[in-house]
């Protein structure tokens, strides 16, 4: 077994570092753009008088960074070559995302809003795999040009982790002689709706509450009559682009259906494993950053005339965190490598529990590392002059989103105890073999 980073990925990390130094760092330094990353960051980024939305200057800066990354051939790394990508692997994305996050806050990889010089771009692959020919040929080029920006309308005010009980309904309706669907309902956390052209809106079109089948995805224009942004939800980390949106008597034609009728949850699950393993890698990188900054500070800080680092109360918690990082890195990279050997359906059948392990533990570890970094740094660590409070506030979110850690632990438990996953038949046979022998003691005659 070889645990070295593959040479081509190691070389690419060096290339990315050179690109950041040549293109991104100067952009961050010019025109006082540093205000978006230093102690002023939350105020610089947020239009508090305008509903808490991101300031236009902030989003323009992120857009320019992505444009430069795309022009240099980096932004689409994870996409197939047919879309200008590099056929990036899950292992490559995990290593890159950890590498970028371990650098700390910066324009190269601002995780608060999923911004990175290496894009994730699951929407492109959703269009490729589920879109009609007309949707693919029209919307994929438009997405690259910024003319198609879609939000994700799945979660509802009364239904979070369990999407199968959603209240949003779509019923067939003909208007002006054109067949289509009338949609009524409400969605939460439709991130990016303030700039979106469309919403990938999930609604029940058939079946009973609780059934996975019967939910359909629609591409609903953001400016369609009846679409209304009710409020922007202010969050632990600001700015916010997370609104509650109502859909009242919204009508779309038949060609707005995205993916199979009644099979919309396939779309919602299409990219979840890739997203979770990449998020795990980013959280790991941020945790490493917090630990390394704490170690350096503890060596330089000298209360009572000696380095803070000489105190076991400082050493031991950081040692435990560093140990967890080392173990987690191996699990993330092993899981990402295994994902690259399988199709998406195989990943769901064979690796889903490992992806959940990586994700929930990495997000929790990052919060613990940021909290410890604040403690080691003392008062200055608590201040906004250090990035730890920002890292904590952002990564705390991922213990809820992308599948809450309770949901992911429940999945791991289901696989571990054989209630789902590949061990289900094994445990069914085991139970049948006992035939009522609750102690599992073999008959003496055997």
N, C-alpha and C positions, 0 to 999 in steps of 0.2 A: 504494500500500500504506500502511495506517495502523497504526503500531506502538503507538499510545496504548492504555492500558487502556480498554475500553468504559465509557462514562459510568455505566451502571447497576451495573457491578461496582465501579468507583471509589467510587460512593455507598454501596455495600453495605459496602466496607471501612471507611468512616467510621462506618457504623452498628454494625459489629462492634466497632470501637474504643470506641465509647460504651458498648456493652453490657458489654465487659470492664471498663471503668472503673467502671461503676455496680454490676455484679453479681458479677463474678468476682474482681476484685482485692480487694474487701472480704472476700469469703469466704476467699481465700488468707491474708489478714492476721489473721483472727480465730482465737482459740483456739490460738495458736501453730502454725497450719497451715503457717507458713513453714518449719517444720522439715523438711517434705517436699521443700523446694526449695533450702535453703542447704547448708552443709557437712555437715549431719547427715542429708541426704536418704536415703542408702543404708541407714543404720541405722534411720531413722524408717519407711521403707517396708517393711523386711524383717523377718519373724519368723524370725530365724536359728535359734532353738531349735525352731521348728515346721516344719522342713523347708525353710526358705528361702522360704516362700510370702509373698505380699503381706499386710501387716497389714490387719486389718479396717477400722481407722480410715482408712487410706489409700484403700482401695477405696470406703468410704462417702463420702469427700470427692469422689472422682472421680464417683461416682454423683450426688451432689447438684449438682455443676457441670453434668453432662449434663442433669439434670432442669431446671435453670434455663434452659439453652440451648434445650431443647425447648419449654419454656413460652413462651419469647420468639420461637419460630419459626425458630431458627437450626440446631438440631441436624440436622434432616432436609433441609437445603438441597439436597443432591444427589439426593434422591428425587423421583419424580413427584408432582404435586399431589394425585393420588388417594390418596397415602399421607401427606399433610400436608407434603410437601416444596415446593420452589420450582422444580422442573425445572432444577436447577443443571447447568450445562454442564461439560464437561471443562476448557475454558479457564477458566471461573470457579473451579473447584476448584483448578486449578494456581496461579492468581494468589492465591487465598485461603490455600492451604496455605503458599506461600512467605511471604506477608505475616505469617502467624501464627508461623511458625518463626523468622523474622528478628527477632522480639521477644525471643527467648531463652527460657529455661526459665520455666515458669509454669503455673498451673492452666488457663489458656486453651487450652493445646496441649502436653501432655506426651507427647512422641513415644515414650517408652520402652515404653509399652503401648498405642499407637495411640489414646490419649485425645485428643479435641479437642472444642471447642464446635461444630465443623462435622463431623458424623459421616460416615464412609465408607459403612458399612452395606451391603456387597455381599450379605449373606445375604437381605435383603428382596427384592432383585431376582432372586436365585436361586430363591426360593420363588415369585415371580410368574411367572418364565419356565419353570420346570421342575416346580413342584409340581402335584399333583392339585388338583381343586377343593376337596376336603376339607382338604388340607394348606394351601392358600392361605387359606381362610376361617377355619381354626382357628389356624394357627401365626403368620401375619403379625400379627394383633392381639396374640397372646401375646408375640411378640418385642418389640413396642413397650412392653408392660407388664412386661417382664422375667420372664415366665413361660416363655419359650422361649429358651434360650441354647445355641447349637450350636458345638461345636469342629469342627476340620477334621482328619480322620484320613486322611492320604495318605502322608506320608513314613514309611519303615520303618527299623529298625536297619541292615539290609543294603542298602537301596535309597533313595537320596536324590533326585537330579535325574532319574533314570530310573524313573518310576513304573510303566512298562509291565512291569517284572520283579518287581512286588510279590509277596510270599509269602502275603499274607492271602487266604483262600479262603472263598467262600460256596457252599453246596450246598443244593438243595431238600430240605426235610424237613417232614413232617406231624407235628404234635404235638397230642394231644387232639382229633384230627379237624380241625385247622386247618392250612391250607397256609402254609408259610413257608420260612425259610432259616436254616441253621446256619452260623455264622461262626466261624472260627478264624484267629488271627494276632496281630500285634503292630505298634503304631504308635509313632512318635517325634514329639516336638514338637507334641503335641495341646494347643496353648496354650489355657488357660482351663478345663481340665477340672475344676479344683477348685470351680468355680461352675456348670458346665454342666448343662443338663437332658438334652442329647442330643449325640451325636457324628455328624457327617456322615462316615460310615466308607466308605472305598473298598475293594472286594474284587473279586478275579477270580471271575467266575461262568461264564465260557466262554473258549475260545480258548487259545492257547499263550503262554508267556512271551515278552515283547517285542512282542506285538500290542497296538495301541491299543484295538481293539474287544474286548469281553468283560469289561470292568471296570464294575462297577455301584456306585452310591452308595446307602447305606442310612442312614436316620435311626434310630440305635440309642440307646435311653434310657441315660443315664449310669449309672443304678442297676440296669440289667438284670443278672440272674445271669450270672456269668462275665466281667463287665467289671471289671478290676482295675488300679488305678494302681500300677505297680511302683516307680517312683522319680521324683523331681523333679530335673531336670538343672540343676545350679547353673551360671550363665552369667557371662560377662564383666561384665555389668551386672545387678545384683540389685535387687529380688527376682526369683524365678523362678515362672512359672506354666506351665512347659513340661515335662510329664511324658512318660515312656514308659508306654504303656498296653497291657495284654494283653487279648485277647478269646478266651476259651476256652469252646467249646461254647455260644456265645451264640446264642439263637434269637429271631428277629423274624418277625412275620407279613408276608404279601405287601404289605400297604399301607405297610410301612416303606420300600419302594423309593422312592427320590427321583430323579426323572428317568427317562430311558429305560433299560430293561434292556440291559446291555452297553455303554451309551453314557455311562458315568459321567465319563470324562475331559472330555466337553463341559462339565460343570459346573465342573470344576477350571480350565478355560481361560476360563470365561465372563467373569470380571471381571479377568483378569490384566493386560490392557492399561491399564484404568482405574486399577488399584492401582499399577502401575509408574510411570505418568506422575505420579500424585499423590505417590508416595514420592519421585520425582525432585525434584518441586517443594519438598517438605519438606526434603530434603537440601540443595538449593540455598539455601533460606532460612536453614538452620542455618549453612551456610558463610558466607553474607553476614554473619550475626551475628558469627561468629568474626573475620572480617576487620575489620569496623567497630569492634569492641571493641579489636582490636589497634592499629588506626590511632589511636584516641582515647588509648589508653594510651601509645603511642609519642610522641605530641605532648606529653603531660603529664609523663612520666618524664624526668628530667634527670641522667643519670650524667655525671660529669666536667664538670658545669656547663652542658651543652647538651642540647637535646631529643634523646631516643633516635631520633626520627623523622628526624633529619638524616643518619643513617648509611645508606649505600646497602645495606648488608647487611640492614637492616631493611626498607627501601623495596622493593627489587627482588622479593623473594619474595612480598610482599603485592600488588605490582603484577601479578605473573603470576597470582596467585589471583583478583584482582579482574577481570582480563581474561577468565579462563576463566568466571567467573560471568556476565559480560555476554554472552558467546557462548552459553553454555548456556541462559540465560534465553530467548534468542530461539528456540533449537531446541525447548525445552520448550513454549513458548507456541504456536509455529507447529504443532508436532505435536498439541498438545491441540486447537487450533482445527480442524485437519484431521480429527481424530477426530470432532468434532461434526458434520461434514458427511457422515459415513458411518455405515452400520450396523456392528454388531460383526463380522459375517463379512467385510465390506469392510476393516475395520481390520486384521484378521488377514492378509488377502491383500495389502494395499497399504502398511501402515504399521508392521508388526510390528518391522521392523529399526530404524526411527527411535525407537520407544518403548524398545527395548533400549539404543540409544545414549544416550538421555536418562538412563535409570535407572542403568546401570552407571557412567557417567561422573560423575553427580551424587553417588552414594554414595562414590565414590573421592575426589572433590573435597572433600566434607565432611570426610572423615577427614584429608586433607592440610591443610585450613584449621584444623581443631581442633588438629592437631599444631603447626602454625606459631604459632597463638595461644598455646599453652603455651610455646613457645620465646621469643616476643616478651615475654611476661609474666614469664619467668624462674621463680624459685621459687614465687611466688604463683600462677602459671599452672599449675604442676604440682600444687598443693594442691587440696583439695576446696572451698576458699573461692571458687574460680572454677569456672564450669560446663564448662570445656573438656574436662576428663578425662571427665566424664559424657557430653558430646556425642560424643566420640570412641568411648567404649566402646559407646554405643548404636548409632551409625551404622555402626560396623564390622560389626555384625550384618547390615546390608542388602547388604553385598558378598557375602553367602552366601545369605540368604533371599530370597524373591520371585524366585527364579532367580539362581543365583550369577553373578558377573560373567563367569566363563569360559563358562557356558552362554549368556549373552546375547551375548558377543563371538562365540561360535561361530555364533549365529543371524545376526548382522550379516555375518560372513564368508560364510555360506551365501548370503545375498542378494547381497552384493557380487560374489562369484565365480560366481553363477548356478547354484549347486547346489540352491537352493530359491528360492521367491519369483518375482516377475514377470520376472526376467531369465533364468529357466531356459531358456525357448524360444529367447531371443536367443543364448545361448551354445551351445545345441545346434545351431542353424543355422550359427553361426560355425565350430564344429568340423567340421560336415559340409562347409562350403564350402572348407575347407583341403584336404580329400581327400589328406592325407598330406604336404602341403607344410609342413614343420615350421618354415620361416623366414617363411612368409607373403608370399613375393615373387611378384608377379604374373608370369605368363608373358609373355615379350617380344613374342609375337605379338598380345597383347590390345591 
